[in-house]
Amino acid sequence: MILNRLSLIKLWFMVDAILALTPPIYWWVNKQSVFLGLPANLGYFLFVSVCITASVVVAYCLDSEGKA
C-alpha cells in the first residue's frame, strides 16, 4: 500500500478542512437548485458533516486499536 493508515487519515482530515472552510465550494453548490429533493446547500452541509464525523470516528477507532 502506497499510503499507510496515518497518512490516509491526515489526508482525509485535510480534505475535511478544505470542504468545511472553503466558501467558494458552498457558493457554487448554492447556485444549484435541488439535489435529491433537498436544497443543494442543505445537501452540501449534510455531506460535509457526515464526512467529518466519519473521519473522526475512523481515526478514533484506529487509534484505540493501536493501528494508526
N, C-alpha and C positions, 0 to 999 in steps of 0.2 A: 504494500500500500504506500502510495506516494506521501500522503499526509498522515501523520499519526493523529491520535484522537485529540490530544491537547491542541494541536494546530487547527484541527477541524472545528473545535469549539470556539477558539479565538476568531476564526474566520466567520463563524455563524454569529458571534456577538458583534463583529464589525458590520455585517450585513444588517443586523437588527438596528444598530445605531444609525446607519445610513437611511434605512426605511423610516425610522421614527423621527429623525432630526432634519430631514431634507424637505422643506416646504414645496419646492417645485414639483416633486412627485405628487404630493397631495393636490396641488393646484391643477395638475394635468388630469388627475383622476376626477376632480371636481367638475371638469368640463364635460365628462361623460354623464349621461342622464341616469340610466338604470342598468344594474348588473345583478342577475339572478333575482329579479323582482325587488331588489333593495336599492336605495340611492347609492350611487357609486362611492361616495366619500364614506358612507357608513360601512360598506363592504371593505374599503381600504383599511379603516381603523380596526375592524374585526380581524382582518388578515394579519395586520401588524401586531396586534395584541396576542393572537394565537401563536405567531412565530416567536415573539419574545418570551412568552410563557413556556413554550416548548423548549427553547434553548436553555432557559434557566433550570427546568426540570431535568433535562438530559444531563446538563453539567453537574447538577447535584447528585444524580444517580451514579454517574461515572466517578465522581469524587468520593462518594460514600463507599463504592466498591474498590476504590484504590486503583482504577484503571486509567485515569487521566494522566 
